[in-house]
């Protein structure tokens, strides 16, 4: 017997790839309409017919003073595409409002803020942004080509941030973050191919920075020019009050005045060239660190889809990053994680590997859930409605709606066709058939 749904807000379903806004989210609902009409704790989902599609934005999509989840598909992702004249997303607001946005399963590309900050995403002061299973690519700005965080709280997991650019003096291409009270955590992610014409290629942190980087791969980022912060991989200032913890990660093959890492802290890493880092001259006893005369090659495969649809680097069998890590699978903001960026087993041979992809790992089968809402003809949630799900084996499962009309069936094998219907004494509906492709699928019902 399935438990009642734990959904607290309204589920808003995006039904079109058009970027329209008539002020309502009804049968024809765009992503912009869903975001603009949402209330705190709502969830935005996408109709299955839109999976793999592209939304050509007309201007920046703004999340202001909101607590909102955007639950995108994790196989056939939705692309939010700009035209290189405006940034894609702004997350922030004013005053003491709680500002927390979670975005899962989207591709954010072709955004720009020429001469400004945050081509792909701008995270403003004291707002929190969770990014999971996303690709941030081909964005440009003077500062923070992919992402710019200004005093925000940035949490990134299972994402790839690739091929973003910056051209401001000292600007960061992949991620640029001014902390000064904010903080950042990056887990199981790939940062690659980002190019700074006059600053830091991969990640740049300034002003009392606070960052945790776990099990991530930061390679092939590049820094040029004559400005400050000319670091290929990761730049940290390291003044009083800062904390940077880097563990189980690969930082190599980057180019710049300082190639891979400026200052930083932590251990159990592979650093291609340690010059300028805290690991120079034996400062990180449990890490492998190269020199300018003898750079350490992490021995990676090509950047490609190694599983789950995002570009990542696999470890070659002879990679020095294999079995080099510290067996820690817990993060401050994401809790326990037992899989790598692709959803494969994180520890495949007793000792965890470095980087975002585990060598020799196997896919972890994740069970799915079907959830949704039962409403009356006027849109009011129906409490205590009985639903029946018939799974692919013909077995029946039962659920009841909560006080707001929401229900949830859990433990459903993926890639299975199920049928759901409302079948109670007071309320009944026609059956709906659904192919379970995602970890979360949604079906709504309207009854008399």
C-alpha positions, 0 to 999 in steps of 0.5 A: 500500500503506497503512502499519501503524497508528501507534496505540499504545493501545487504542481504546475504542468508545462504543456508547450515549448513556446515562450509565451506569457498571458498571465495564467498557467492553464491547458496552454502553459509555458515555462515562463507562465508556470514560473510567474504564476507559481507560489512558494513550494510549488513544483513545475513539471513538463508534459512528457510530449515535450521531452527532448525539446527546446524552449527558445527564450525571448528574454531572461527567465526570472525567479524572484522571491520564490521557493520553487522546484523545476523538475525536468526530465533526466533522460531526454532533457529540456533545453533552455536556449538563448540567442547570445544577447541575454542571460538565461536565468536570474535567481534572486529577489529583494528584502528578507523573502526566502529565495530557494530554487531547485532545478533538475534535468535542464540544459542551459545554453547560448546565454550572454550578458556582454560586458556584464555578469552571469551569461547562463545563470546569475544567482543574486545575494542570499538566494539559494540555487540547487542545480542537479543533473544539468548541462550549462554550456556555450554561455558568455559574460565578462564575469561568470560566463556559465554561472555568476554567484554574488553572495549566494548559496550555490549547490551543484550535483551531477552537472557538467559545466562546459565550453563557457567563456568570459572576457572581463579583466580577471573574470571567471569563465565556468563559474565565478562566485563572490562569497563574502557570506555565501557558499558553494558546494559542487559534487559529482560534477565535470567542469571542462572546456571553459575559456577565460580571455583575461581571467580564470577558466574553470572556477573563480572564488573571491572575498571570504570564499567558502567552497566544498568540491567533492568527487569532481573533474576540472580539466581542460579549462584555459586562461589567457590575457594579462589581467589578474586571476589567470588560473586555468582550473580553480582560483581561490584568494584564500584571505582570512575567514575563507575555507576551501575543501577539495577532496577526491577530485581531478584538477589537471590539464588546465592552462594558465599562468597558474595552470591548475589550482591557486591556493585551495585546501583539502587532500586525496586529489590529483593535481596535474601541476601543483605550482601555486597551490597549497599542495605544492612542495608536499603540502597534500600528503595523500594527493598525487601532484605533478610539476611543470617539468613532470605534469601528472596525466590523469589518463582520461577517456574523451569527453562523451556521454558515458551514461545518463546523457551528459558529457563526462570523462571516464578513467582509463584502466591505467589512470593514477586516479583509480582507487586513490580517494577517501571513502566519503559519500556524504555532502553537506547539502545533498546528504549521502550519495552512493553513485557517481555523476552518471548514476553508477556505483560510486565505490566499485573496487573497495576504494573510491576513485577520483573525479566525477566518474568511477572506473569499473562501475555499474549502473544503479537501478533506481525505482520510479514513482508516479504522483499527481493530484485528483481535483474536482471540475472547479479545480479543488483537491479531492481528499481521500480518493482511492487510486489503483495502479496496475503495473507491467505484471498486472499486479495492483497497487493502491493509494489514497489522496491527502488532504490537498488531493495529492497521491503517490505510488513508489517503487515502480521499475523504470521502463514499464507501462502502468495504468492508473485510475481513480476507483473509489465509492464516491469518485471514479475516472477513466484509466490513464496509461503511462510509460514510466521513463523518469524517476518521477512521473505525474498523472492528474485526474479530474472527477465529478 
